[in-house]
């Protein structure tokens, strides 16, 4: 089972690919650097609630559901 962070990364990668958007452009649009976007996509840094809100405002189709165990970890 994928974690919510993996799911968000997958959705963001798809959005970047479908829109031919570089990570740097996405970062500028949501208030992150390209390095911060890259770290989140690799799983080195977790996506924050603010990141998810900013992605949704940009139009990135993010949909996650926290499992009980993940919600408490």
N, C-alpha and C positions, 0 to 999 in steps of 0.2 A: 504494500500500500504506500502510495506517495504521501509525503508530508505536504502541508499547505505551502511551505516555502518552495518545494520542488514544483508544485502545480503552478504557482505564480510565475516562477522562472520559465517554465514551459510556455505559458501563455504570453509572457513578455517576449520570449524568443520568436514565437510565431508572429506576434504583432510587428516586431522589428523586421522580420523577413518579408511579411506581406506588404509592408509599407516602405521597403528599401531604406529603412531608417538606421543610421549609425547609432551606436550606444551613446556617443557624446551628445547627439541631438536629443535623444530621449532624456538623458541626464539633465540637460539644460531645461527641458520642459517640465521636469518634476522636481527640480531643485537639488540634483545630485551631480557629482562629477562623473566622467566616463569611468574612472577607476572604481568609484562606488557602485555604479551599475554593474560593472564587470564582476566585482566581488559578490554581489547579490546573485547574479546569474550563475556563478560557479558554486554558490553555496557557502562561500567563506564568511559571508555576512548575511544575517537574516533580514528579510523584508520587514519593514515596520508597518504599523497600521497607517501612519501618515503616508508612507510610500504607496500603499494600496489605494488610499483615498486619492492621492495625486494621479496614480495610473488610471483610475476610473474616471476622474475628471478629464483626463486627456483623451479618453475613449478606448483605452486598453480593456478588452473584455476579461476582467478578473473575476473569477468565481471560486470561492473556497468554502469548505466546511470543516471546522475543527472537530476532530474526534475528541471524546472525553479525555483520553490519555494525553493527547497533544495539548489540549487546552490547559491542563494542569501542570505540564512540564516546564 
